[in-house]
């Protein structure tokens, strides 16, 4: 139900996380351009209501309206904006007056915000290219030269002796809420526009609605356009074929804009990159995976030719639907191309991608180590002849010195490095 807010309705705030002064800065720099100043101010007021406790006193909404100098409609819109980006969750109980509970969650950190495929896009649209780049520059991690230095950092067990293990499962931790998209789709209009005998009552389940909302946001589709695409995606059982709907949305976007969403051009977030200074061939390959976008990686693999649309659609699927990071996608593409005779077969790539997603791989180095481990497992099952013929990427093995690389491998690395030098 769509609950409104009256001045006499009560509310209480519950803290579900750890809030710090840094969170306030992140609210102003990252969230304010997206959700607006009133929503940010509302969040800060709810935070203030906690008075450093986990639970606030009971207040009425007239207090919030008075402080914010806004009406009930504006207050409700501000609250919904906070809900949409995962800063609060709202619960309500009916009675003589409505009673609300507002659960507060932490804002994303700068690195998390830049890595988020949807919030990052909205922020870029809100700020414009120049201001966005200025903000990104402000938070870019500085790199320091460690040449000539040896790391002597002690490990925990080298300094402390632990006698027993203490459980800390009840200790509060920093929690980010779920980011939600405010739907711009009129589902009543969709239902009225599609003959009831062609659509199952179960067609618009939660997952289907989430997909429709995501597609409408990513590809800038309104309700009327979505109706047209949904009509083409209804199968013989009266259900919406999600793959068909996704493909139709991609095709429409390409025809109308001439390109794919900018996510295929993004590189690995700074906080997920390896510290610089590794001059081995393997270190250079890791740096390449981290500093080149999947689009430019495929372009380099194609010897400068633009990647095929079907390959870019596959990349978009890996980044948007599976939420793999750009560097992991690059490792995956390189691994699959080497193992599959330079072909990107969707079923082959998606099978490996699903496994990597379940393994929760975030960095290039993690992906490379995982690929090596799985390759060694498969090698054990091969015959001697198959082992000799088995193809593996140049970056396999723990430490590869430049002089140990074959001329072919060295040439491949050099060509790839040209793309981001």
C-alpha positions, 0 to 999 in steps of 0.5 A, spaced: 500 500 500 502 507 498 501 510 505 501 517 506 504 521 512 499 526 516 502 531 521 499 527 527 502 520 525 508 517 530 515 515 528 521 512 531 528 511 529 532 505 530 539 505 528 541 498 524 549 500 523 555 504 525 554 512 523 561 516 523 562 523 521 565 521 514 558 518 513 556 526 513 561 528 508 559 522 503 551 524 504 553 531 501 558 529 496 555 523 493 547 522 495 545 530 495 546 530 488 542 524 487 536 524 492 536 532 493 537 536 499 531 535 503 532 528 503 539 528 506 537 533 511 531 528 513 536 523 514 540 527 518 534 529 522 533 522 523 540 520 525 540 526 530 533 523 533 537 517 536 541 522 541 547 516 540 542 511 542 540 505 538 533 507 539 529 514 539 524 516 543 517 517 539 515 523 535 510 526 531 511 527 523 509 535 524 516 536 528 519 534 521 515 538 517 516 544 521 524 543 521 524 542 514 519 547 512 515 542 508 508 539 507 506 532 508 507 530 500 514 533 500 516 529 506 513 523 503 517 524 497 524 525 501 523 519 505 522 514 499 528 517 496 532 515 502 528 508 501 530 507 494 538 508 495 538 504 501 539 509 507 533 507 510 527 502 511 520 504 513 515 499 517 508 502 519 503 499 523 495 502 523 491 504 528 488 511 530 494 514 527 499 511 523 506 509 527 512 508 523 519 505 524 525 508 520 531 504 520 537 507 519 543 504 514 550 507 513 551 511 506 556 507 501 563 509 502 566 513 496 569 507 493 563 503 494 559 509 490 563 509 485 563 502 484 556 501 484 553 500 477 546 504 478 548 509 483 554 511 479 550 512 473 545 517 476 551 521 480 554 522 473 548 524 470 546 529 476 553 532 476 555 532 469 562 530 466 566 535 468 564 535 475 563 528 476 571 527 474 573 533 479 569 529 484 572 522 482 579 526 482 578 528 489 577 521 492 582 517 487 587 513 491 594 516 491 600 511 489 606 511 492 613 508 489 616 503 494 622 501 489 628 499 493 624 498 500 622 491 503 616 490 506 617 488 514 610 488 516 609 483 522 603 478 522 598 478 527 601 471 530 608 474 530 606 479 535 600 476 539 599 469 542 592 468 542 590 463 548 582 462 546 577 464 541 571 469 543 565 470 539 563 477 537 557 475 533 553 480 536 557 486 535 554 491 531 557 492 524 557 497 519 551 495 514 549 498 508 541 498 506 539 495 499 539 500 494 532 500 490 530 503 484 524 508 484 519 505 479 517 509 473 513 504 470 505 504 471 503 497 472 496 498 472 497 501 465 501 495 462 495 490 465 490 494 462 494 494 455 495 487 454 489 482 453 488 478 460 487 472 456 494 472 454 498 474 460 498 469 466 496 472 473 503 470 476 507 474 470 508 480 474 512 477 480 517 480 484 523 478 480 520 480 473 518 487 476 525 488 479 527 486 472 522 491 468 524 497 473 532 495 472 531 495 464 527 502 464 532 505 468 538 503 465 535 504 458 531 510 459 524 506 457 518 509 459 511 505 460 509 505 453 515 503 450 516 497 456 508 495 454 511 494 447 517 490 449 513 486 454 508 484 448 514 481 444 516 477 450 510 473 453 511 466 452 506 460 450 505 460 458 503 467 459 509 469 462 514 474 461 520 471 458 526 475 462 531 473 457 527 476 451 525 482 454 532 484 456 534 482 449 529 487 446 531 492 451 538 492 449 536 492 441 531 498 442 537 502 446 542 501 441 537 503 435 535 509 439 542 511 441 547 508 437 551 505 443 551 500 449 550 503 456 557 506 459 558 501 464 562 497 458 567 503 458 568 503 466 575 500 469 576 497 476 575 501 482 581 504 485 580 501 492 580 494 488 586 495 485 593 492 487 598 496 490 603 498 484 611 496 484 610 489 481 615 489 475 614 482 474 610 480 467 604 477 472 604 484 475 604 488 469 598 483 467 594 485 473 595 492 472 593 491 465 587 488 467 585 493 472 587 499 468 583 497 461 575 497 460 572 491 458 571 495 451 578 497 450 580 490 452 576 486 447 578 492 442 585 490 443 584 483 443 581 485 436 587 488 434 584 495 434 577 493 431 571 495 435 568 489 439 562 486 436 555 488 438 554 480 441 560 481 445 559 487 448 552 485 450 555 479 453 560 484 457 554 488 459 550 482 462 557 480 466 557 487 469 550 489 470 546 482 471 552 478 475 555 484 478 562 482 476 567 487 477 571 490 470 578 487 472 574 480 473 571 481 467 577 482 463 580 476 466 574 472 464 574 474 457 582 473 457 581 466 460 575 464 455 578 467 449 585 463 450 581 456 452 576 457 447 580 458 440 579 466 441 571 465 441 566 468 446 561 463 446 555 465 451 554 459 454 561 457 455 563 464 458 556 464 462 558 457 465 564 460 468 562 467 470 556 464 474 562 459 478 566 466 479 560 470 481 559 464 487 566 464 489 565 472 490 571 474 486 573 482 486 580 483 484 584 481 478 589 477 482 583 473 485 580 471 479 587 469 476 588 465 482 582 462 481 582 460 474 589 457 475 586 453 481 580 450 476 585 449 470 590 445 475 584 440 477 581 439 470 589 438 467 589 432 472 583 428 469 586 429 462 590 424 458 598 426 457 596 428 450 591 432 452 595 435 457 600 437 452 595 440 447 592 444 453 592 452 452 593 456 458 593 464 459 600 467 459 599 469 466 599 462 469 604 460 474 605 464 481 611 468 479 613 469 471 619 474 470 619 477 464 625 473 461 621 467 462 616 469 457 615 467 450 616 472 445 609 470 443 606 472 450 611 478 451 608 481 444 601 479 446 602 483 453 606 489 449 600 490 445 595 490 450 599 495 455 599 500 449 591 501 450 592 504 457 599 507 457 
